[in-house]
């Protein structure tokens, strides 16, 4: 994890939710929360990408892209 800046925060979290999340990640509290925030960021990127579905006209020659000669 390479972060440019760290912000210290104090939050009140449901204990059971944090314990469940910690069991899933298998890491400490800070790492668990960071992973959750990263998932939210990825979800936003996925939603933006899906909003483009059907709106981009991509014409790709797969053989050329894969550098295949006359298979």
PyMOL Python script that loads the backbone (N, CA, C, O; Angstrom):
from pymol import cmd

cmd.read_pdbstr("""\
ATOM      1  N   UNK A   1       0.830  -1.187   0.000  1.00  0.00           N
ATOM      2  CA  UNK A   1       0.000   0.000   0.000  1.00  0.00           C
ATOM      3  C   UNK A   1       0.870   1.244   0.000  1.00  0.00           C
ATOM      4  O   UNK A   1       1.589   1.496   0.967  1.00  0.00           O
ATOM      5  N   UNK A   2       0.816   2.005  -1.042  1.00  0.00           N
ATOM      6  CA  UNK A   2       1.563   3.254  -1.107  1.00  0.00           C
ATOM      7  C   UNK A   2       0.572   4.414  -1.117  1.00  0.00           C
ATOM      8  O   UNK A   2      -0.168   4.603  -2.082  1.00  0.00           O
ATOM      9  N   UNK A   3       0.568   5.169  -0.056  1.00  0.00           N
ATOM     10  CA  UNK A   3      -0.331   6.312   0.042  1.00  0.00           C
ATOM     11  C   UNK A   3       0.488   7.580   0.110  1.00  0.00           C
ATOM     12  O   UNK A   3       1.578   7.597   0.681  1.00  0.00           O
ATOM     13  N   UNK A   4      -0.039   8.638  -0.471  1.00  0.00           N
ATOM     14  CA  UNK A   4       0.675   9.905  -0.480  1.00  0.00           C
ATOM     15  C   UNK A   4       0.540  10.633   0.850  1.00  0.00           C
ATOM     16  O   UNK A   4       1.482  11.280   1.308  1.00  0.00           O
ATOM     17  N   UNK A   5      -0.623  10.528   1.463  1.00  0.00           N
ATOM     18  CA  UNK A   5      -0.844  11.202   2.739  1.00  0.00           C
ATOM     19  C   UNK A   5      -1.756  10.333   3.592  1.00  0.00           C
ATOM     20  O   UNK A   5      -2.579   9.579   3.074  1.00  0.00           O
ATOM     21  N   UNK A   6      -1.604  10.445   4.864  1.00  0.00           N
ATOM     22  CA  UNK A   6      -2.425   9.687   5.801  1.00  0.00           C
ATOM     23  C   UNK A   6      -3.285  10.671   6.581  1.00  0.00           C
ATOM     24  O   UNK A   6      -2.808  11.720   7.012  1.00  0.00           O
ATOM     25  N   UNK A   7      -4.547  10.325   6.758  1.00  0.00           N
ATOM     26  CA  UNK A   7      -5.448  11.155   7.559  1.00  0.00           C
ATOM     27  C   UNK A   7      -5.927  10.297   8.718  1.00  0.00           C
ATOM     28  O   UNK A   7      -6.496   9.223   8.525  1.00  0.00           O
ATOM     29  N   UNK A   8      -5.691  10.784   9.903  1.00  0.00           N
ATOM     30  CA  UNK A   8      -6.138  10.074  11.099  1.00  0.00           C
ATOM     31  C   UNK A   8      -7.580  10.483  11.372  1.00  0.00           C
ATOM     32  O   UNK A   8      -7.912  11.669  11.382  1.00  0.00           O
ATOM     33  N   UNK A   9      -8.432   9.480  11.592  1.00  0.00           N
ATOM     34  CA  UNK A   9      -9.842   9.748  11.856  1.00  0.00           C
ATOM     35  C   UNK A   9     -10.297   8.942  13.069  1.00  0.00           C
ATOM     36  O   UNK A   9      -9.708   7.919  13.420  1.00  0.00           O
ATOM     37  N   UNK A  10     -11.335   9.421  13.679  1.00  0.00           N
ATOM     38  CA  UNK A  10     -11.985   8.694  14.765  1.00  0.00           C
ATOM     39  C   UNK A  10     -13.405   8.418  14.300  1.00  0.00           C
ATOM     40  O   UNK A  10     -14.139   9.341  13.949  1.00  0.00           O
ATOM     41  N   UNK A  11     -13.788   7.159  14.297  1.00  0.00           N
ATOM     42  CA  UNK A  11     -15.123   6.789  13.846  1.00  0.00           C
ATOM     43  C   UNK A  11     -15.764   5.828  14.839  1.00  0.00           C
ATOM     44  O   UNK A  11     -15.077   5.108  15.564  1.00  0.00           O
ATOM     45  N   UNK A  12     -17.065   5.832  14.854  1.00  0.00           N
ATOM     46  CA  UNK A  12     -17.829   4.883  15.657  1.00  0.00           C
ATOM     47  C   UNK A  12     -18.428   3.867  14.688  1.00  0.00           C
ATOM     48  O   UNK A  12     -19.253   4.209  13.841  1.00  0.00           O
ATOM     49  N   UNK A  13     -17.996   2.605  14.827  1.00  0.00           N
ATOM     50  CA  UNK A  13     -18.426   1.556  13.923  1.00  0.00           C
ATOM     51  C   UNK A  13     -19.149   0.462  14.698  1.00  0.00           C
ATOM     52  O   UNK A  13     -18.813   0.188  15.850  1.00  0.00           O
ATOM     53  N   UNK A  14     -20.131  -0.159  14.074  1.00  0.00           N
ATOM     54  CA  UNK A  14     -20.769  -1.302  14.728  1.00  0.00           C
ATOM     55  C   UNK A  14     -19.737  -2.415  14.939  1.00  0.00           C
ATOM     56  O   UNK A  14     -19.097  -2.867  13.990  1.00  0.00           O
ATOM     57  N   UNK A  15     -19.587  -2.840  16.168  1.00  0.00           N
ATOM     58  CA  UNK A  15     -18.566  -3.824  16.524  1.00  0.00           C
ATOM     59  C   UNK A  15     -18.705  -5.107  15.708  1.00  0.00           C
ATOM     60  O   UNK A  15     -17.713  -5.625  15.193  1.00  0.00           O
ATOM     61  N   UNK A  16     -19.929  -5.620  15.586  1.00  0.00           N
ATOM     62  CA  UNK A  16     -20.149  -6.875  14.866  1.00  0.00           C
ATOM     63  C   UNK A  16     -19.752  -6.733  13.396  1.00  0.00           C
ATOM     64  O   UNK A  16     -19.168  -7.652  12.823  1.00  0.00           O
ATOM     65  N   UNK A  17     -20.063  -5.595  12.784  1.00  0.00           N
ATOM     66  CA  UNK A  17     -19.711  -5.372  11.386  1.00  0.00           C
ATOM     67  C   UNK A  17     -18.201  -5.365  11.208  1.00  0.00           C
ATOM     68  O   UNK A  17     -17.680  -5.978  10.276  1.00  0.00           O
ATOM     69  N   UNK A  18     -17.501  -4.677  12.093  1.00  0.00           N
ATOM     70  CA  UNK A  18     -16.043  -4.617  12.006  1.00  0.00           C
ATOM     71  C   UNK A  18     -15.413  -5.984  12.251  1.00  0.00           C
ATOM     72  O   UNK A  18     -14.452  -6.359  11.580  1.00  0.00           O
ATOM     73  N   UNK A  19     -15.953  -6.722  13.209  1.00  0.00           N
ATOM     74  CA  UNK A  19     -15.425  -8.060  13.485  1.00  0.00           C
ATOM     75  C   UNK A  19     -15.648  -8.992  12.294  1.00  0.00           C
ATOM     76  O   UNK A  19     -14.757  -9.754  11.920  1.00  0.00           O
ATOM     77  N   UNK A  20     -16.848  -8.927  11.698  1.00  0.00           N
ATOM     78  CA  UNK A  20     -17.128  -9.761  10.520  1.00  0.00           C
ATOM     79  C   UNK A  20     -16.192  -9.409   9.376  1.00  0.00           C
ATOM     80  O   UNK A  20     -15.645 -10.297   8.723  1.00  0.00           O
ATOM     81  N   UNK A  21     -16.007  -8.124   9.131  1.00  0.00           N
ATOM     82  CA  UNK A  21     -15.131  -7.684   8.044  1.00  0.00           C
ATOM     83  C   UNK A  21     -13.696  -8.123   8.313  1.00  0.00           C
ATOM     84  O   UNK A  21     -12.992  -8.541   7.394  1.00  0.00           O
ATOM     85  N   UNK A  22     -13.265  -8.030   9.555  1.00  0.00           N
ATOM     86  CA  UNK A  22     -11.920  -8.456   9.925  1.00  0.00           C
ATOM     87  C   UNK A  22     -11.708  -9.942   9.712  1.00  0.00           C
ATOM     88  O   UNK A  22     -10.620 -10.365   9.322  1.00  0.00           O
ATOM     89  N   UNK A  23     -12.735 -10.735   9.963  1.00  0.00           N
ATOM     90  CA  UNK A  23     -12.639 -12.179   9.724  1.00  0.00           C
ATOM     91  C   UNK A  23     -12.492 -12.461   8.233  1.00  0.00           C
ATOM     92  O   UNK A  23     -11.765 -13.372   7.834  1.00  0.00           O
ATOM     93  N   UNK A  24     -13.177 -11.683   7.423  1.00  0.00           N
ATOM     94  CA  UNK A  24     -13.098 -11.873   5.972  1.00  0.00           C
ATOM     95  C   UNK A  24     -11.714 -11.506   5.453  1.00  0.00           C
ATOM     96  O   UNK A  24     -11.124 -12.246   4.666  1.00  0.00           O
ATOM     97  N   UNK A  25     -11.193 -10.352   5.899  1.00  0.00           N
ATOM     98  CA  UNK A  25      -9.908  -9.883   5.378  1.00  0.00           C
ATOM     99  C   UNK A  25      -8.733 -10.604   6.015  1.00  0.00           C
ATOM    100  O   UNK A  25      -7.707 -10.810   5.368  1.00  0.00           O
ATOM    101  N   UNK A  26      -8.872 -10.986   7.265  1.00  0.00           N
ATOM    102  CA  UNK A  26      -7.777 -11.651   7.966  1.00  0.00           C
ATOM    103  C   UNK A  26      -6.657 -10.700   8.367  1.00  0.00           C
ATOM    104  O   UNK A  26      -5.553 -11.134   8.698  1.00  0.00           O
ATOM    105  N   UNK A  27      -6.946  -9.390   8.336  1.00  0.00           N
ATOM    106  CA  UNK A  27      -5.943  -8.396   8.725  1.00  0.00           C
ATOM    107  C   UNK A  27      -6.519  -7.500   9.808  1.00  0.00           C
ATOM    108  O   UNK A  27      -7.664  -7.682  10.222  1.00  0.00           O
ATOM    109  N   UNK A  28      -5.739  -6.538  10.268  1.00  0.00           N
ATOM    110  CA  UNK A  28      -6.149  -5.661  11.342  1.00  0.00           C
ATOM    111  C   UNK A  28      -7.220  -4.658  10.936  1.00  0.00           C
ATOM    112  O   UNK A  28      -7.658  -4.607   9.787  1.00  0.00           O
ATOM    113  N   UNK A  29      -7.621  -3.867  11.915  1.00  0.00           N
ATOM    114  CA  UNK A  29      -8.698  -2.895  11.724  1.00  0.00           C
ATOM    115  C   UNK A  29      -8.386  -1.886  10.630  1.00  0.00           C
ATOM    116  O   UNK A  29      -9.208  -1.673   9.739  1.00  0.00           O
ATOM    117  N   UNK A  30      -7.219  -1.264  10.679  1.00  0.00           N
ATOM    118  CA  UNK A  30      -6.878  -0.249   9.678  1.00  0.00           C
ATOM    119  C   UNK A  30      -6.871  -0.846   8.282  1.00  0.00           C
ATOM    120  O   UNK A  30      -7.443  -0.277   7.352  1.00  0.00           O
ATOM    121  N   UNK A  31      -6.220  -1.997   8.138  1.00  0.00           N
ATOM    122  CA  UNK A  31      -6.144  -2.629   6.826  1.00  0.00           C
ATOM    123  C   UNK A  31      -7.522  -3.032   6.324  1.00  0.00           C
ATOM    124  O   UNK A  31      -7.804  -2.926   5.130  1.00  0.00           O
ATOM    125  N   UNK A  32      -8.376  -3.493   7.224  1.00  0.00           N
ATOM    126  CA  UNK A  32      -9.741  -3.883   6.862  1.00  0.00           C
ATOM    127  C   UNK A  32     -10.521  -2.684   6.345  1.00  0.00           C
ATOM    128  O   UNK A  32     -11.214  -2.781   5.333  1.00  0.00           O
ATOM    129  N   UNK A  33     -10.412  -1.567   7.028  1.00  0.00           N
ATOM    130  CA  UNK A  33     -11.132  -0.358   6.605  1.00  0.00           C
ATOM    131  C   UNK A  33     -10.579   0.152   5.281  1.00  0.00           C
ATOM    132  O   UNK A  33     -11.344   0.575   4.414  1.00  0.00           O
ATOM    133  N   UNK A  34      -9.259   0.115   5.115  1.00  0.00           N
ATOM    134  CA  UNK A  34      -8.653   0.542   3.846  1.00  0.00           C
ATOM    135  C   UNK A  34      -9.176  -0.330   2.706  1.00  0.00           C
ATOM    136  O   UNK A  34      -9.525   0.190   1.646  1.00  0.00           O
ATOM    137  N   UNK A  35      -9.235  -1.639   2.907  1.00  0.00           N
ATOM    138  CA  UNK A  35      -9.735  -2.528   1.859  1.00  0.00           C
ATOM    139  C   UNK A  35     -11.187  -2.211   1.519  1.00  0.00           C
ATOM    140  O   UNK A  35     -11.577  -2.254   0.353  1.00  0.00           O
ATOM    141  N   UNK A  36     -11.980  -1.896   2.525  1.00  0.00           N
ATOM    142  CA  UNK A  36     -13.374  -1.526   2.281  1.00  0.00           C
ATOM    143  C   UNK A  36     -13.479  -0.252   1.463  1.00  0.00           C
ATOM    144  O   UNK A  36     -14.307  -0.165   0.557  1.00  0.00           O
ATOM    145  N   UNK A  37     -12.650   0.738   1.771  1.00  0.00           N
ATOM    146  CA  UNK A  37     -12.657   1.988   1.015  1.00  0.00           C
ATOM    147  C   UNK A  37     -12.181   1.765  -0.419  1.00  0.00           C
ATOM    148  O   UNK A  37     -12.693   2.384  -1.351  1.00  0.00           O
ATOM    149  N   UNK A  38     -11.202   0.882  -0.591  1.00  0.00           N
ATOM    150  CA  UNK A  38     -10.726   0.556  -1.937  1.00  0.00           C
ATOM    151  C   UNK A  38     -11.824  -0.127  -2.753  1.00  0.00           C
ATOM    152  O   UNK A  38     -11.962   0.123  -3.951  1.00  0.00           O
ATOM    153  N   UNK A  39     -12.598  -0.985  -2.101  1.00  0.00           N
ATOM    154  CA  UNK A  39     -13.717  -1.628  -2.794  1.00  0.00           C
ATOM    155  C   UNK A  39     -14.741  -0.599  -3.262  1.00  0.00           C
ATOM    156  O   UNK A  39     -15.281  -0.717  -4.362  1.00  0.00           O
ATOM    157  N   UNK A  40     -15.007   0.398  -2.445  1.00  0.00           N
ATOM    158  CA  UNK A  40     -15.939   1.453  -2.839  1.00  0.00           C
ATOM    159  C   UNK A  40     -15.416   2.225  -4.041  1.00  0.00           C
ATOM    160  O   UNK A  40     -16.179   2.549  -4.951  1.00  0.00           O
ATOM    161  N   UNK A  41     -14.134   2.519  -4.051  1.00  0.00           N
ATOM    162  CA  UNK A  41     -13.536   3.240  -5.184  1.00  0.00           C
ATOM    163  C   UNK A  41     -13.620   2.399  -6.454  1.00  0.00           C
ATOM    164  O   UNK A  41     -13.919   2.924  -7.527  1.00  0.00           O
ATOM    165  N   UNK A  42     -13.357   1.089  -6.340  1.00  0.00           N
ATOM    166  CA  UNK A  42     -13.448   0.207  -7.506  1.00  0.00           C
ATOM    167  C   UNK A  42     -14.878   0.104  -8.009  1.00  0.00           C
ATOM    168  O   UNK A  42     -15.120   0.050  -9.215  1.00  0.00           O
ATOM    169  N   UNK A  43     -15.826   0.076  -7.074  1.00  0.00           N
ATOM    170  CA  UNK A  43     -17.235   0.005  -7.472  1.00  0.00           C
ATOM    171  C   UNK A  43     -17.634   1.243  -8.262  1.00  0.00           C
ATOM    172  O   UNK A  43     -18.372   1.149  -9.243  1.00  0.00           O
ATOM    173  N   UNK A  44     -17.147   2.395  -7.836  1.00  0.00           N
ATOM    174  CA  UNK A  44     -17.439   3.631  -8.567  1.00  0.00           C
ATOM    175  C   UNK A  44     -16.846   3.576  -9.969  1.00  0.00           C
ATOM    176  O   UNK A  44     -17.503   3.970 -10.933  1.00  0.00           O
ATOM    177  N   UNK A  45     -15.613   3.095 -10.094  1.00  0.00           N
ATOM    178  CA  UNK A  45     -14.977   2.976 -11.406  1.00  0.00           C
ATOM    179  C   UNK A  45     -15.749   1.990 -12.280  1.00  0.00           C
ATOM    180  O   UNK A  45     -15.928   2.238 -13.472  1.00  0.00           O
ATOM    181  N   UNK A  46     -16.204   0.886 -11.714  1.00  0.00           N
ATOM    182  CA  UNK A  46     -16.975  -0.103 -12.454  1.00  0.00           C
ATOM    183  C   UNK A  46     -18.294   0.500 -12.937  1.00  0.00           C
ATOM    184  O   UNK A  46     -18.687   0.296 -14.086  1.00  0.00           O
ATOM    185  N   UNK A  47     -18.974   1.237 -12.068  1.00  0.00           N
ATOM    186  CA  UNK A  47     -20.238   1.867 -12.436  1.00  0.00           C
ATOM    187  C   UNK A  47     -20.045   2.852 -13.578  1.00  0.00           C
ATOM    188  O   UNK A  47     -20.858   2.908 -14.500  1.00  0.00           O
ATOM    189  N   UNK A  48     -18.961   3.636 -13.517  1.00  0.00           N
ATOM    190  CA  UNK A  48     -18.671   4.580 -14.601  1.00  0.00           C
ATOM    191  C   UNK A  48     -18.395   3.839 -15.903  1.00  0.00           C
ATOM    192  O   UNK A  48     -18.856   4.257 -16.965  1.00  0.00           O
ATOM    193  N   UNK A  49     -17.653   2.753 -15.827  1.00  0.00           N
ATOM    194  CA  UNK A  49     -17.337   1.971 -17.024  1.00  0.00           C
ATOM    195  C   UNK A  49     -18.603   1.355 -17.610  1.00  0.00           C
ATOM    196  O   UNK A  49     -18.787   1.356 -18.827  1.00  0.00           O
ATOM    197  N   UNK A  50     -19.468   0.833 -16.761  1.00  0.00           N
ATOM    198  CA  UNK A  50     -20.700   0.219 -17.247  1.00  0.00           C
ATOM    199  C   UNK A  50     -21.637   1.253 -17.868  1.00  0.00           C
ATOM    200  O   UNK A  50     -22.435   0.913 -18.742  1.00  0.00           O
ATOM    201  N   UNK A  51     -21.552   2.502 -17.432  1.00  0.00           N
ATOM    202  CA  UNK A  51     -22.373   3.564 -18.022  1.00  0.00           C
ATOM    203  C   UNK A  51     -21.958   3.818 -19.468  1.00  0.00           C
ATOM    204  O   UNK A  51     -22.742   4.362 -20.245  1.00  0.00           O
ATOM    205  N   UNK A  52     -20.755   3.438 -19.835  1.00  0.00           N
ATOM    206  CA  UNK A  52     -20.270   3.612 -21.201  1.00  0.00           C
ATOM    207  C   UNK A  52     -20.659   2.441 -22.106  1.00  0.00           C
ATOM    208  O   UNK A  52     -20.479   2.511 -23.322  1.00  0.00           O
ATOM    209  N   UNK A  53     -21.182   1.380 -21.526  1.00  0.00           N
ATOM    210  CA  UNK A  53     -21.510   0.179 -22.293  1.00  0.00           C
ATOM    211  C   UNK A  53     -22.438   0.533 -23.454  1.00  0.00           C
ATOM    212  O   UNK A  53     -23.502   1.123 -23.266  1.00  0.00           O
ATOM    213  N   UNK A  54     -22.006   0.158 -24.651  1.00  0.00           N
ATOM    214  CA  UNK A  54     -22.792   0.424 -25.844  1.00  0.00           C
ATOM    215  C   UNK A  54     -22.606   1.813 -26.418  1.00  0.00           C
ATOM    216  O   UNK A  54     -23.200   2.136 -27.446  1.00  0.00           O
ATOM    217  N   UNK A  55     -21.800   2.639 -25.783  1.00  0.00           N
ATOM    218  CA  UNK A  55     -21.606   4.011 -26.237  1.00  0.00           C
ATOM    219  C   UNK A  55     -20.279   4.219 -26.948  1.00  0.00           C
ATOM    220  O   UNK A  55     -20.063   5.261 -27.567  1.00  0.00           O
ATOM    221  N   UNK A  56     -19.388   3.235 -26.865  1.00  0.00           N
ATOM    222  CA  UNK A  56     -18.093   3.351 -27.514  1.00  0.00           C
ATOM    223  C   UNK A  56     -18.062   2.470 -28.750  1.00  0.00           C
ATOM    224  O   UNK A  56     -18.456   1.305 -28.694  1.00  0.00           O
ATOM    225  N   UNK A  57     -17.598   3.014 -29.861  1.00  0.00           N
ATOM    226  CA  UNK A  57     -17.470   2.249 -31.092  1.00  0.00           C
ATOM    227  C   UNK A  57     -16.011   1.846 -31.242  1.00  0.00           C
ATOM    228  O   UNK A  57     -15.187   2.601 -31.757  1.00  0.00           O
ATOM    229  N   UNK A  58     -15.714   0.642 -30.783  1.00  0.00           N
ATOM    230  CA  UNK A  58     -14.342   0.147 -30.835  1.00  0.00           C
ATOM    231  C   UNK A  58     -14.214  -0.820 -31.993  1.00  0.00           C
ATOM    232  O   UNK A  58     -14.940  -1.812 -32.069  1.00  0.00           O
ATOM    233  N   UNK A  59     -13.313  -0.537 -32.872  1.00  0.00           N
ATOM    234  CA  UNK A  59     -13.040  -1.438 -33.989  1.00  0.00           C
ATOM    235  C   UNK A  59     -11.615  -1.935 -33.820  1.00  0.00           C
ATOM    236  O   UNK A  59     -10.647  -1.228 -34.102  1.00  0.00           O
ATOM    237  N   UNK A  60     -11.518  -3.156 -33.356  1.00  0.00           N
ATOM    238  CA  UNK A  60     -10.216  -3.724 -33.023  1.00  0.00           C
ATOM    239  C   UNK A  60      -9.980  -4.972 -33.869  1.00  0.00           C
ATOM    240  O   UNK A  60     -10.826  -5.864 -33.925  1.00  0.00           O
ATOM    241  N   UNK A  61      -8.842  -5.023 -34.514  1.00  0.00           N
ATOM    242  CA  UNK A  61      -8.416  -6.221 -35.220  1.00  0.00           C
ATOM    243  C   UNK A  61      -7.661  -7.079 -34.207  1.00  0.00           C
ATOM    244  O   UNK A  61      -6.491  -6.835 -33.913  1.00  0.00           O
ATOM    245  N   UNK A  62      -8.356  -8.091 -33.678  1.00  0.00           N
ATOM    246  CA  UNK A  62      -7.772  -8.890 -32.599  1.00  0.00           C
ATOM    247  C   UNK A  62      -6.488  -9.590 -33.017  1.00  0.00           C
ATOM    248  O   UNK A  62      -5.549  -9.681 -32.227  1.00  0.00           O
ATOM    249  N   UNK A  63      -6.436 -10.084 -34.249  1.00  0.00           N
ATOM    250  CA  UNK A  63      -5.205 -10.752 -34.692  1.00  0.00           C
ATOM    251  C   UNK A  63      -4.035  -9.776 -34.710  1.00  0.00           C
ATOM    252  O   UNK A  63      -2.936 -10.115 -34.271  1.00  0.00           O
ATOM    253  N   UNK A  64      -4.267  -8.562 -35.218  1.00  0.00           N
ATOM    254  CA  UNK A  64      -3.204  -7.551 -35.226  1.00  0.00           C
ATOM    255  C   UNK A  64      -2.824  -7.154 -33.812  1.00  0.00           C
ATOM    256  O   UNK A  64      -1.646  -6.965 -33.506  1.00  0.00           O
ATOM    257  N   UNK A  65      -3.828  -7.028 -32.946  1.00  0.00           N
ATOM    258  CA  UNK A  65      -3.565  -6.648 -31.561  1.00  0.00           C
ATOM    259  C   UNK A  65      -2.742  -7.703 -30.845  1.00  0.00           C
ATOM    260  O   UNK A  65      -1.924  -7.395 -29.978  1.00  0.00           O
ATOM    261  N   UNK A  66      -2.972  -8.947 -31.220  1.00  0.00           N
ATOM    262  CA  UNK A  66      -2.239 -10.054 -30.606  1.00  0.00           C
ATOM    263  C   UNK A  66      -0.973 -10.391 -31.371  1.00  0.00           C
ATOM    264  O   UNK A  66      -0.257 -11.328 -31.018  1.00  0.00           O
ATOM    265  N   UNK A  67      -0.702  -9.641 -32.398  1.00  0.00           N
ATOM    266  CA  UNK A  67       0.476  -9.830 -33.254  1.00  0.00           C
ATOM    267  C   UNK A  67       0.555 -11.240 -33.815  1.00  0.00           C
ATOM    268  O   UNK A  67       1.606 -11.881 -33.796  1.00  0.00           O
ATOM    269  N   UNK A  68      -0.578 -11.703 -34.312  1.00  0.00           N
ATOM    270  CA  UNK A  68      -0.636 -13.036 -34.927  1.00  0.00           C
ATOM    271  C   UNK A  68      -0.599 -12.876 -36.438  1.00  0.00           C
ATOM    272  O   UNK A  68      -1.284 -12.028 -37.009  1.00  0.00           O
ATOM    273  N   UNK A  69       0.176 -13.671 -37.042  1.00  0.00           N
ATOM    274  CA  UNK A  69       0.306 -13.622 -38.506  1.00  0.00           C
ATOM    275  C   UNK A  69      -0.441 -14.793 -39.113  1.00  0.00           C
ATOM    276  O   UNK A  69      -0.016 -15.941 -38.990  1.00  0.00           O
ATOM    277  N   UNK A  70      -1.572 -14.498 -39.777  1.00  0.00           N
ATOM    278  CA  UNK A  70      -2.341 -15.443 -40.583  1.00  0.00           C
ATOM    279  C   UNK A  70      -2.614 -16.800 -40.002  1.00  0.00           C
ATOM    280  O   UNK A  70      -2.244 -17.801 -40.616  1.00  0.00           O
ATOM    281  N   UNK A  71      -3.218 -16.886 -38.894  1.00  0.00           N
ATOM    282  CA  UNK A  71      -3.572 -18.179 -38.314  1.00  0.00           C
ATOM    283  C   UNK A  71      -4.772 -18.748 -38.994  1.00  0.00           C
ATOM    284  O   UNK A  71      -5.223 -19.838 -38.641  1.00  0.00           O
TER     285      UNK A  71
END
""", "prot")
cmd.dss("prot")
cmd.show_as("cartoon", "prot")
cmd.util.cbc("prot")
cmd.orient("prot")
